[in-house]
């Protein structure tokens, strides 16, 4: 679906021709090019980023034992974006050696470093005596987001016209830059993040009882936290590097599953990846079709979906405190 209509019959014929090398005639070249060069990589990129952000959000919430610990809200996405924008503006000068060393992967690595550093800061400041302090967590998130806005403003002032267009992309979030090269860049990072986090379901279930109880059950808390921070930072960093900030998805998906089905992380982690993939592809479909032939930034849509859920979580926590 999109500005150029592709009938279902043509869809299967194009797929048969491109994948199975079937002899198929009568397919307009324009439809074939749109499907294979634009829409297919875009849907795949949306599924990868949706799955990566959602499973990262679920694991970070489990680690902090708090449903509000979403990578965008607590500043992880902002930290990744700040380092990415810094790389865009200063990459040809200050980070030229990094560009030569890593090539097309350099921007993703810069974004990953920003996400990793931010997550480490949050953990150090908000976790004390085995418990996370929600007020400290949110205040740190506000501070990091404000710092990112200030630095992004500075780099915007220093940027050229071409760099300005790229920076605007970061602030709104979009899958419009999807192609098979971007898929090849994000695929290893997403697979490392998703398949690396899946085995931590049992550990996160134990940590939900408290870190002392988890240690009695044989869980190495320091190692679990370290691996979750690194893997979530890899996922968020690579996603921000290729699609900008797509907020609230990592908050919305795990919480929807938690309140509707179960809080068991052995189920939540894979289910978050699947639902996040589907939800972001659906949101991108709406973004592409709601204002045809223009395109709505996908970050706006995910914010509209996530903010009401965020308000519901706050009101629910407020009611629970009142009855304690």
GUVO-717818 format. One line per field, with one value per residue (C-alpha): residue in one letter; x, y, z; residue number from 1. Coordinates in nm, 3 decimals. Example, Ala and Ser with C-alpha at 12.3 -4.5 7.8 and 13.67 -1.06 7.14 Angstrom:
GUVO-717818
resn: a,s
xx: 1.230,1.367
yy: -0.450,-0.106
zz: 0.780,0.714
resi: 1,2
end
This chain:
GUVO-717818
resn: x,x,x,x,x,x,x,x,x,x,x,x,x,x,x,x,x,x,x,x,x,x,x,x,x,x,x,x,x,x,x,x,x,x,x,x,x,x,x,x,x,x,x,x,x,x,x,x,x,x,x,x,x,x,x,x,x,x,x,x,x,x,x,x,x,x,x,x,x,x,x,x,x,x,x,x,x,x,x,x,x,x,x,x,x,x,x,x,x,x,x,x,x,x,x,x,x,x,x,x,x,x,x,x,x,x,x,x,x,x,x,x,x,x,x,x,x,x,x,x,x,x,x,x,x,x,x,x,x,x,x,x,x,x,x,x,x,x,x,x,x,x,x,x,x,x,x,x,x,x,x,x,x,x,x,x,x,x,x,x,x,x,x,x,x,x,x,x,x,x,x,x,x,x,x,x,x,x,x,x,x,x,x,x,x,x,x,x,x,x,x,x,x,x,x,x,x,x,x,x,x,x,x,x,x,x,x,x,x,x,x,x,x,x,x,x,x,x,x,x,x,x,x,x,x,x,x,x,x,x,x,x,x,x,x,x,x,x,x,x,x,x,x,x,x,x,x,x,x,x,x,x,x,x,x,x,x,x,x,x,x,x,x,x,x,x,x,x,x,x,x,x,x,x,x,x,x,x,x,x,x,x,x,x,x,x,x,x,x,x,x,x,x,x,x,x,x,x,x,x,x,x,x,x,x,x,x,x,x,x,x,x,x,x,x,x,x,x,x,x,x,x,x,x
xx: 0.000,0.112,0.104,0.150,-0.107,0.028,-0.251,-0.215,-0.185,0.114,0.269,0.288,0.406,0.687,0.795,0.787,0.998,1.258,1.298,1.214,1.318,0.984,0.910,0.643,0.526,0.305,0.430,0.481,0.848,0.748,0.554,0.835,1.094,0.874,0.812,1.167,1.376,1.157,0.879,1.037,1.350,1.134,0.899,1.197,1.375,1.056,1.022,1.388,1.381,1.041,1.159,1.493,1.346,1.066,1.282,1.539,1.262,1.129,1.474,1.556,1.221,1.296,1.648,1.529,1.212,1.010,0.754,0.853,1.213,1.178,1.494,1.346,1.196,1.504,1.740,1.904,1.767,1.862,2.218,2.243,2.102,2.340,2.646,2.504,2.441,2.792,2.930,2.726,2.861,3.217,3.267,3.483,3.717,3.729,3.611,3.773,3.987,3.673,3.508,3.812,3.822,3.452,3.319,2.939,2.916,3.081,2.755,2.591,2.896,2.894,2.524,2.588,2.861,2.616,2.346,2.595,2.737,2.388,2.261,2.569,2.517,2.152,2.232,2.506,2.290,1.948,2.030,2.134,2.137,1.984,1.681,1.606,1.481,1.214,1.240,1.619,1.570,1.318,1.516,1.830,1.624,1.504,1.861,2.002,1.720,1.779,2.155,2.094,1.863,2.129,2.409,2.190,2.107,2.478,2.557,2.257,2.406,2.740,2.589,2.584,2.256,2.305,2.384,2.078,1.847,2.005,1.973,1.604,1.559,1.696,1.457,1.139,1.223,1.162,1.209,1.237,1.610,1.554,1.738,1.914,2.241,2.082,1.932,2.279,2.409,2.139,2.084,2.391,2.327,1.958,2.030,2.295,2.051,1.740,1.899,2.136,1.849,1.611,1.793,1.760,1.389,1.459,1.711,1.470,1.192,1.422,1.530,1.163,1.167,1.460,1.833,1.903,1.648,1.783,2.136,2.005,1.862,2.209,2.171,2.489,2.325,2.630,2.684,2.315,2.295,2.618,2.504,2.157,2.307,2.546,2.290,2.016,2.265,2.364,1.997,1.894,2.214,2.184,1.811,1.863,2.153,1.935,1.585,1.628,1.435,1.121,0.983,0.746,0.740,0.964,0.731,0.404,0.468,0.600,0.338,0.051,0.166,0.229,-0.120,-0.308,-0.131,0.149,0.450,0.666,0.978,1.032,0.717,0.750,1.089,1.004,0.645,0.770,0.998,0.712,0.451,0.701,0.791,0.426,0.329,0.609,0.537,0.170,0.262,0.487,0.202,-0.016,0.270,0.311,-0.060,-0.234,-0.108,-0.033,0.178,0.364,0.485,0.425,0.731,0.685,0.811,0.499,0.271,0.449,0.435,0.058,0.027,0.266,0.182,-0.171,-0.021,0.243,-0.031,-0.227,0.083,0.139,-0.227,-0.221,0.095,-0.065,-0.376,-0.163,0.038,-0.285,-0.411,-0.080
yy: 0.000,0.353,0.636,0.382,0.103,-0.253,-0.514,-0.832,-1.039,-0.831,-0.861,-1.242,-1.234,-0.989,-1.197,-1.514,-1.349,-1.196,-1.483,-1.798,-1.663,-1.757,-1.643,-1.375,-1.125,-0.819,-0.662,-0.284,-0.198,0.091,-0.135,-0.389,-0.119,0.042,-0.291,-0.430,-0.114,0.095,-0.090,-0.429,-0.287,-0.031,-0.295,-0.510,-0.212,-0.123,-0.481,-0.495,-0.158,-0.226,-0.562,-0.420,-0.118,-0.318,-0.601,-0.341,-0.151,-0.472,-0.577,-0.227,-0.217,-0.559,-0.454,-0.135,-0.315,-0.020,0.007,0.370,0.286,0.339,0.417,0.739,0.865,0.809,0.963,0.663,0.757,1.121,1.019,0.804,1.086,1.344,1.135,1.066,1.438,1.517,1.262,1.407,1.758,1.679,1.344,1.476,1.652,1.528,1.172,1.126,0.834,0.662,0.706,0.557,0.265,0.169,0.321,0.294,0.149,0.454,0.644,0.337,0.287,0.654,0.623,0.298,0.465,0.741,0.488,0.278,0.578,0.711,0.373,0.331,0.679,0.606,0.279,0.433,0.725,0.560,0.220,0.210,-0.086,-0.309,-0.086,0.166,0.509,0.616,0.988,0.984,0.782,1.027,1.333,1.192,1.128,1.490,1.613,1.395,1.492,1.863,1.822,1.648,1.931,2.188,2.002,1.930,2.302,2.385,2.136,2.260,2.611,2.476,2.252,2.304,2.295,1.929,1.838,2.034,1.814,1.504,1.644,1.723,1.357,1.256,1.474,1.332,0.971,0.813,0.489,0.686,0.615,0.239,0.044,-0.290,-0.133,0.002,-0.345,-0.498,-0.242,-0.285,-0.661,-0.778,-0.521,-0.616,-0.989,-0.947,-0.739,-0.958,-1.303,-1.180,-1.056,-1.352,-1.585,-1.330,-1.404,-1.630,-1.384,-1.089,-1.291,-1.358,-0.991,-0.887,-1.035,-0.811,-0.835,-1.009,-1.283,-1.315,-1.371,-1.643,-1.812,-1.813,-1.509,-1.305,-0.959,-0.760,-0.971,-0.969,-0.589,-0.543,-0.759,-0.604,-0.252,-0.342,-0.532,-0.269,0.005,-0.185,-0.211,0.145,0.295,0.120,0.198,0.568,0.578,0.457,0.585,0.871,0.889,0.674,0.743,0.555,0.229,0.060,0.180,0.094,-0.262,-0.435,-0.265,-0.367,-0.729,-0.707,-0.581,-0.794,-1.133,-1.193,-1.038,-1.347,-1.221,-1.559,-1.472,-1.092,-1.071,-1.266,-1.134,-0.773,-0.828,-0.969,-0.711,-0.424,-0.534,-0.550,-0.225,-0.020,-0.159,-0.066,0.282,0.331,0.224,0.496,0.749,0.672,0.677,0.929,1.240,1.097,1.199,1.351,1.144,1.196,1.144,0.814,0.954,1.173,0.870,0.661,0.959,0.986,0.614,0.611,0.928,0.813,0.484,0.677,0.884,0.565,0.411,0.725,0.737,0.365,0.405,0.704,0.500,0.210,0.444,0.592,0.252,0.139
zz: 0.000,-0.072,-0.324,-0.607,-0.588,-0.624,-0.659,-0.455,-0.774,-0.887,-0.542,-0.561,-0.921,-0.842,-0.541,-0.753,-1.021,-0.785,-0.535,-0.730,-1.075,-1.231,-1.585,-1.537,-1.799,-1.788,-1.463,-1.493,-1.428,-1.203,-0.964,-0.954,-0.875,-0.606,-0.433,-0.445,-0.406,-0.172,0.010,0.082,0.254,0.434,0.580,0.680,0.840,1.032,1.158,1.268,1.444,1.604,1.739,1.857,2.038,2.200,2.335,2.453,2.634,2.792,2.918,3.052,3.236,3.385,3.485,3.659,3.779,3.659,3.373,3.304,3.214,2.838,2.635,2.492,2.817,3.033,2.778,2.609,2.265,2.324,2.416,2.103,1.890,2.041,1.952,1.605,1.538,1.669,1.424,1.133,1.192,1.304,1.127,0.842,1.083,1.443,1.364,1.023,1.147,1.278,0.936,0.763,1.005,1.012,0.688,0.653,1.007,1.169,1.232,1.393,1.616,1.725,1.809,1.998,2.206,2.299,2.399,2.599,2.786,2.867,2.993,3.212,3.362,3.433,3.604,3.818,3.935,3.976,4.131,4.497,4.738,4.471,4.405,4.134,4.240,3.991,4.073,4.016,3.697,3.551,3.663,3.500,3.186,3.186,3.236,2.955,2.717,2.798,2.746,2.413,2.300,2.394,2.213,1.911,1.899,1.904,1.627,1.425,1.446,1.318,1.046,0.670,0.474,0.384,0.745,0.863,0.655,0.809,1.164,1.106,1.018,1.362,1.556,1.394,1.312,0.973,0.779,0.455,0.420,0.399,0.130,0.114,0.231,0.552,0.610,0.582,0.835,1.101,1.063,1.262,1.539,1.564,1.568,1.840,2.049,2.000,2.031,2.302,2.523,2.475,2.725,3.010,3.076,3.375,3.526,3.489,3.653,3.949,3.966,3.986,4.340,4.434,4.375,4.708,4.632,4.277,4.409,4.643,4.331,4.174,3.943,3.890,3.906,3.797,3.487,3.394,3.427,3.232,2.940,2.929,2.923,2.640,2.431,2.476,2.387,2.069,1.971,2.053,1.911,1.574,1.551,1.622,1.377,1.089,1.175,1.420,1.749,1.745,2.091,2.323,2.124,2.380,2.659,2.486,2.362,2.681,2.897,2.667,2.690,3.065,3.152,2.898,2.914,3.167,3.342,3.278,3.099,2.931,2.735,2.740,2.565,2.245,2.241,2.270,1.970,1.759,1.860,1.828,1.474,1.368,1.540,1.383,1.034,1.087,1.213,0.908,0.680,0.835,0.808,0.435,0.346,0.574,0.388,0.038,-0.153,0.144,0.441,0.812,1.038,1.219,1.550,1.566,1.532,1.795,2.035,1.982,2.059,2.355,2.548,2.651,2.774,2.969,3.138,3.221,3.387,3.598,3.710,3.791,4.003,4.178,4.269,4.395,4.622,4.761,4.873,5.028
resi: 1,2,3,4,5,6,7,8,9,10,11,12,13,14,15,16,17,18,19,20,21,22,23,24,25,26,27,28,29,30,31,32,33,34,35,36,37,38,39,40,41,42,43,44,45,46,47,48,49,50,51,52,53,54,55,56,57,58,59,60,61,62,63,64,65,66,67,68,69,70,71,72,73,74,75,76,77,78,79,80,81,82,83,84,85,86,87,88,89,90,91,92,93,94,95,96,97,98,99,100,101,102,103,104,105,106,107,108,109,110,111,112,113,114,115,116,117,118,119,120,121,122,123,124,125,126,127,128,129,130,131,132,133,134,135,136,137,138,139,140,141,142,143,144,145,146,147,148,149,150,151,152,153,154,155,156,157,158,159,160,161,162,163,164,165,166,167,168,169,170,171,172,173,174,175,176,177,178,179,180,181,182,183,184,185,186,187,188,189,190,191,192,193,194,195,196,197,198,199,200,201,202,203,204,205,206,207,208,209,210,211,212,213,214,215,216,217,218,219,220,221,222,223,224,225,226,227,228,229,230,231,232,233,234,235,236,237,238,239,240,241,242,243,244,245,246,247,248,249,250,251,252,253,254,255,256,257,258,259,260,261,262,263,264,265,266,267,268,269,270,271,272,273,274,275,276,277,278,279,280,281,282,283,284,285,286,287,288,289,290,291,292,293,294,295,296,297,298,299,300,301,302,303,304,305,306,307,308,309,310,311,312,313,314,315,316,317,318,319,320,321,322,323,324
end
